[in-house]
Amino acid sequence: MAMKVVIRQFRPSDLDSVQRLFMIGQLEQIHPSFIRAMTSPLYVTITLTLSITGYLLGSIFGAVLLPAAWVSLIYYSCHTVFNFYMRMTLQADMGDISGFYLSRPDHCFWVAEAEVNGRAQVVGMVAVVARENGGEKYGELSRLVVSPQCRRLGLGCQLIQTVMDFSKDRGFSKVELDTSSIREEAVALYKKLGFKHVLTHVPPEIPFHLLLTRIRCMIMEKHL
């Protein structure tokens, strides 16, 4: 699909479109996170054990109910994690993009705009935040989302390159990002562009009881 895309700085009039795109990017991770958790060897074993336990207790109903309750718990946990993070973020930086990203000279937020079905639409976004650690100043890439109908067209590469060019102009030593291991296509793209995986961690904002999702975050970086 040929499409002319313009990457430009965020405008206040983009807010609703950007927030909708952000929500799409979060909610679409629920199903793959659930599938990844349930197909892990540990969770397959737990599911089978619960089914066998129910059967040994003399109840075919229990053999179905116990694993069904377990599967429902995992799906609920995955759904809750991404909804929790989405609400938290919309109340923070994504609720005031101009104030958070555009009021500081070393922060920025961009949107990718294209004509879709005869009208201009926001089809992608990305942001960068200036960080400093031990005297080293670097950029943190975040909020990278590409609309589903515009994927595999090179738009993600363009948005990431926009962040790297901005970071070079600001004299940053590197670009760092924190992404979910669920986003396998994004992780593959980052690696293709030269980012290295440096750390895996549990998101600190996730409530303890939701760790059943087995979601892990990956910190990746690329030196400039």
Buried (B, 14 or more C-beta within 10 A) or exposed (E): EEEEBEBEEBBEEBBEBBBEBBBEBBEBBBEBBBEBBBEEEEBEEBBEEBBEBBBEEEEEEBBBBBBBEBBEEBBBBBBBBBBBBBEEBBEEBBEBBEEBBBEEEBBBBBBBBBEBEEEEBBBBBBBBBBBEEEEEBBBBBBBBBBBEEBEEBEBBEBBBBBBBEBBEEBEBBBBBBBBBBBBEEBBEBBEEBBBEBEEEEEBEEBEEEBEBBBBEBBBBBBEB
